[in-house]
Amino acid sequence: MSPSRPRPTISSSGDLPADVLYEVLLRIPAKELCRLRVVCPSWRSLTSDPPFVTAHTSRHHTAPPLLAMGYRDGSGVSGVAISDLSGNVVKRIPSTRYEIVGVNKSGDPIGRFTSKNDSICVVRTRLDLVCFNRNALSGSFWVLNPATGATIDLPMGFSEEIAHELEVKGIKEWDCRDESFAFGQVSSIREYKALRISTVDDRKVCEVITFVDTNHGSWRRKQYPPSYICTSHKMRCAVVDGVVYFLMEFCSSYYETEVFTIEPGSVASFNLDTEEWMGVLHGPEQLQRFVQENGEYSVFEIEQGLSLAELNPCLVMVHNIHNVSMVLWFLTDFEKGIWVKKYSLPSHVARLFWYPFLMLDDTMREFSSVGWKA
């Protein structure tokens, strides 16, 4: 075993030395490896060890990606299922059960809510982590590590500043709503941060939290986000290299003023490292010309046809021209705002409200497949 390789964290098993067992497990595909984790505690410990996971991922980088989705079985147990692109479930990770008793202002119980009657919604996946919430507790978020099964429950409440503001104004937290949630890893500190946009008293507010595998901090209020950012649709937000990107709503401002006060395709960005908004990025120039030269398309149609995605390490803007084509623009230079058109997909995939939700890459082709979400 080379000196640079992490030392195995297990003892020998039977006649197999620890180093040999490490090499054998390292060569097994992820799907079969998940099944082998139940053989014994030492195998489970090794296959959950971060250095082993990194080495295994590096060796099997061409393996098909996995999808995360919420599930609830016949007995009422809910959780997150990991499946391959063929729909075969590789792993089921049950979530922690809960029971909540609602009370009125006098403290009398008025209802009981349990996880048996609830279901899970996967909000976002990023860097081998899965964020999900529950339909009955939509204001709460959990971050799951599918490799270890560890779950971090992020705080439900607002930051101290917002909580104080609500108390002064007599606004209840349940009258506010969460609009968007995104997270990424900050390279400078090797920790994860999450961004939450909420509506409080008819205004959008921005909060950030830093968390690690074993614990979390508290929400911190940040400056107000730019006006007209798209937060209600998950396909209009993407995270690339610790920066969260949001498409901006130009349709609403156009109908209010009959002029484009916000250019079509404009993108607002938030830096998770500095915890500051970075201003507005202009969209592709060809998109601006398309809006000007194609009056047969309504402003609403054009806005609904735009979405954001990520093909590591690039931000991708998708322009879905209904029944015509789907164009993919890659942001190649953030500072200069340069977008490059790399793909134009045929009309049969340019369906109304269809968005790419998965992009695959390999050593042979930069872009090899697109999945669709209606």
BAGUSE-546295 format. One record per residue (C-alpha): residue in three letters; z negated, y, x. Coordinates in steps of 0.1 Angstrom, whole numbers, padded with zeros to 4 digits, always signed. Layout:
N
alaZYX
...
//
This chain:
374
met+0000+0000+0000
ser+0010+0034+0015
pro-0019+0057+0025
ser-0007+0084+0000
arg-0011+0061-0030
pro-0044+0064-0049
arg-0069+0036-0042
pro-0072+0012-0072
thr-0104+0017-0092
ile-0107-0020-0100
ser-0120-0051-0083
ser-0099-0082-0078
ser-0091-0103-0108
gly-0091-0141-0102
asp-0069-0149-0072
leu-0052-0115-0073
pro-0064-0089-0048
ala-0069-0054-0063
asp-0040-0039-0044
val-0016-0066-0057
leu-0028-0062-0093
tyr-0023-0025-0090
glu+0013-0029-0079
val+0019-0055-0107
leu+0006-0033-0134
leu+0025-0003-0120
arg+0058-0021-0126
ile+0051-0031-0162
pro+0068-0009-0189
ala+0046+0014-0209
lys+0049-0006-0242
glu+0037-0039-0226
leu+0011-0021-0205
cys-0006-0007-0237
arg-0010-0043-0249
leu-0025-0054-0215
arg-0052-0027-0216
val-0073-0050-0239
val-0074-0079-0214
cys-0106-0067-0197
pro-0126-0034-0191
ser-0114-0031-0155
trp-0077-0032-0166
arg-0084-0006-0193
ser-0102+0016-0167
leu-0073+0014-0143
thr-0045+0020-0168
ser-0064+0050-0181
asp-0071+0065-0147
pro-0051+0098-0143
pro-0037+0089-0108
phe-0024+0056-0121
val-0009+0073-0152
thr+0009+0098-0130
ala+0022+0071-0107
his+0033+0049-0136
thr+0051+0079-0153
ser+0069+0088-0121
arg+0081+0052-0116
his+0092+0048-0152
his+0107+0083-0157
thr+0139+0069-0172
ala+0120+0050-0199
pro+0127+0062-0235
pro+0103+0088-0248
leu+0076+0081-0274
leu+0070+0099-0307
ala+0036+0108-0321
met+0030+0109-0359
gly+0001+0108-0383
tyr-0006+0077-0403
arg-0031+0064-0430
asp-0034+0027-0437
gly-0043+0009-0469
ser-0081+0011-0462
gly-0080+0048-0459
val-0083+0049-0421
ser-0061+0077-0406
gly-0051+0085-0371
val-0021+0091-0347
ala+0005+0064-0342
ile+0027+0063-0311
ser+0061+0048-0316
asp+0094+0044-0297
leu+0127+0059-0309
ser+0135+0027-0328
gly+0104+0031-0349
asn+0083+0003-0333
val+0047+0013-0332
val+0033+0010-0296
lys-0002+0021-0303
arg-0024+0033-0332
ile-0053+0056-0324
pro-0077+0059-0353
ser-0094+0093-0357
thr-0131+0099-0362
arg-0142+0096-0398
tyr-0160+0125-0414
glu-0179+0134-0446
ile-0184+0169-0458
val-0206+0180-0487
gly-0196+0213-0502
val-0223+0236-0515
asn-0224+0268-0536
lys-0241+0301-0528
ser-0274+0286-0540
gly-0271+0256-0517
asp-0264+0231-0544
pro-0239+0204-0537
ile-0206+0208-0556
gly-0183+0182-0540
arg-0179+0156-0513
phe-0149+0153-0490
thr-0143+0123-0468
ser-0117+0113-0443
lys-0108+0083-0465
asn-0089+0106-0489
asp-0075+0128-0461
ser-0043+0125-0440
ile-0034+0137-0405
cys-0005+0160-0395
val+0007+0162-0360
val+0011+0199-0352
arg+0025+0198-0317
thr+0029+0175-0286
arg+0028+0189-0251
leu+0023+0174-0216
asp+0013+0140-0229
leu-0013+0155-0253
val-0011+0155-0291
cys-0025+0182-0313
phe-0032+0174-0349
asn-0051+0187-0379
arg-0061+0173-0413
asn-0047+0184-0446
ala-0081+0190-0461
leu-0093+0209-0429
ser-0061+0227-0420
gly-0081+0253-0400
ser-0094+0227-0376
phe-0074+0213-0346
trp-0079+0183-0325
val-0063+0175-0291
leu-0057+0138-0284
asn-0050+0121-0251
pro-0031+0090-0262
ala-0035+0073-0228
thr-0073+0074-0229
gly-0079+0078-0266
ala-0102+0108-0259
thr-0102+0135-0285
ile-0113+0171-0282
asp-0122+0190-0314
leu-0115+0227-0310
pro-0139+0251-0328
met-0131+0258-0364
gly-0144+0293-0365
phe-0130+0326-0353
ser-0139+0344-0321
glu-0171+0365-0322
glu-0152+0397-0326
ile-0131+0385-0356
ala-0162+0368-0372
his-0181+0401-0369
glu-0152+0421-0384
leu-0150+0397-0414
glu-0187+0400-0420
val-0186+0438-0420
lys-0156+0438-0444
gly-0171+0410-0466
ile-0141+0387-0461
lys-0147+0349-0462
glu-0131+0328-0435
trp-0115+0305-0460
asp-0096+0335-0473
cys-0078+0337-0439
arg-0051+0312-0428
asp-0038+0297-0396
glu-0002+0305-0389
ser+0007+0289-0356
phe-0008+0268-0328
ala+0005+0261-0293
phe-0009+0250-0260
gly+0001+0244-0224
gln-0013+0239-0189
val-0020+0269-0167
ser-0008+0260-0132
ser-0032+0284-0114
ile-0063+0267-0127
arg-0049+0233-0138
glu-0066+0237-0172
tyr-0052+0237-0207
lys-0052+0267-0229
ala-0044+0269-0266
leu-0030+0299-0285
arg-0038+0304-0322
ile-0022+0330-0345
ser-0040+0336-0378
thr-0037+0360-0407
val-0068+0380-0412
asp-0069+0407-0438
asp-0031+0408-0440
arg-0028+0412-0403
lys-0018+0386-0377
val-0045+0382-0349
cys-0042+0363-0317
glu-0069+0341-0300
val-0070+0319-0269
ile-0092+0291-0258
thr-0096+0271-0226
phe-0104+0234-0227
val-0106+0204-0205
asp-0108+0166-0212
thr-0146+0166-0217
asn-0154+0199-0235
his-0141+0231-0247
gly-0150+0268-0247
ser-0148+0293-0275
trp-0120+0313-0290
arg-0113+0347-0274
arg-0096+0375-0293
lys-0065+0390-0276
gln-0043+0419-0284
tyr-0024+0419-0317
pro+0009+0400-0315
pro+0042+0419-0319
ser+0052+0426-0355
tyr+0076+0402-0372
ile+0070+0371-0350
cys+0079+0338-0366
thr+0047+0318-0370
ser+0051+0299-0402
his+0078+0274-0389
lys+0069+0251-0360
met+0105+0249-0348
arg+0105+0286-0340
cys+0080+0284-0313
ala+0082+0266-0279
val+0061+0264-0247
val+0077+0264-0212
asp+0058+0266-0180
gly+0027+0281-0195
val+0045+0307-0216
val+0046+0305-0254
tyr+0078+0318-0270
phe+0082+0329-0306
leu+0114+0338-0324
met+0112+0371-0342
glu+0120+0378-0379
phe+0149+0402-0380
cys+0158+0394-0416
ser+0127+0412-0431
ser+0131+0443-0411
tyr+0168+0445-0420
tyr+0162+0442-0457
glu+0136+0470-0454
thr+0157+0494-0435
glu+0193+0481-0438
val+0197+0483-0401
phe+0187+0459-0373
thr+0155+0473-0360
ile+0150+0439-0344
glu+0180+0423-0327
pro+0189+0389-0340
gly+0177+0362-0315
ser+0149+0384-0301
val+0120+0364-0286
ala+0084+0374-0281
ser+0064+0357-0253
phe+0028+0352-0245
asn+0016+0343-0210
leu-0012+0317-0212
asp-0022+0325-0176
thr-0027+0362-0179
glu-0035+0359-0216
glu-0012+0388-0224
trp+0019+0394-0245
met+0049+0399-0222
gly+0072+0420-0244
val+0103+0411-0263
leu+0132+0392-0247
his+0168+0399-0260
gly+0188+0370-0274
pro+0222+0359-0262
glu+0248+0387-0264
gln+0273+0363-0281
leu+0248+0358-0309
gln+0248+0396-0315
arg+0286+0396-0317
phe+0285+0367-0341
val+0263+0387-0364
gln+0286+0417-0362
glu+0319+0398-0366
asn+0309+0373-0393
gly+0300+0392-0424
glu+0305+0362-0446
tyr+0272+0348-0433
ser+0241+0365-0448
val+0213+0377-0425
phe+0190+0351-0441
glu+0215+0323-0433
ile+0217+0334-0397
glu+0179+0337-0393
gln+0173+0303-0409
gly+0198+0287-0385
leu+0179+0298-0353
ser+0152+0277-0337
leu+0136+0272-0302
ala+0132+0241-0282
glu+0124+0231-0246
leu+0144+0211-0221
asn+0122+0211-0190
pro+0121+0236-0175
cys+0143+0258-0197
leu+0138+0276-0230
val+0166+0267-0254
met+0178+0287-0284
val+0196+0267-0310
his+0221+0284-0333
asn+0229+0262-0362
ile+0261+0275-0380
his+0260+0255-0412
asn+0288+0229-0414
val+0306+0244-0383
ser+0287+0237-0351
met+0253+0238-0334
val+0252+0259-0302
leu+0226+0255-0275
trp+0218+0285-0253
phe+0197+0280-0222
leu+0176+0308-0208
thr+0184+0306-0170
asp+0169+0339-0159
phe+0139+0354-0177
glu+0137+0386-0157
lys+0174+0395-0164
gly+0175+0379-0198
ile+0205+0357-0190
trp+0214+0330-0216
val+0240+0303-0208
lys+0258+0284-0235
lys+0258+0247-0223
tyr+0265+0227-0255
ser+0282+0230-0288
leu+0276+0201-0311
pro+0300+0191-0339
ser+0299+0200-0376
his+0284+0168-0388
val+0251+0176-0372
ala+0251+0213-0382
arg+0233+0206-0415
leu+0213+0232-0434
phe+0177+0233-0422
trp+0183+0207-0395
tyr+0167+0214-0361
pro+0166+0195-0328
phe+0131+0183-0322
leu+0136+0160-0292
met+0157+0165-0260
leu+0161+0137-0235
asp+0171+0141-0199
asp+0177+0116-0171
thr+0191+0115-0135
met+0227+0111-0147
arg+0229+0139-0173
glu+0209+0170-0179
phe+0212+0166-0216
ser+0217+0132-0232
ser+0204+0131-0268
val+0192+0152-0297
gly+0169+0141-0325
trp+0169+0159-0358
lys+0143+0172-0382
ala+0150+0185-0417
//
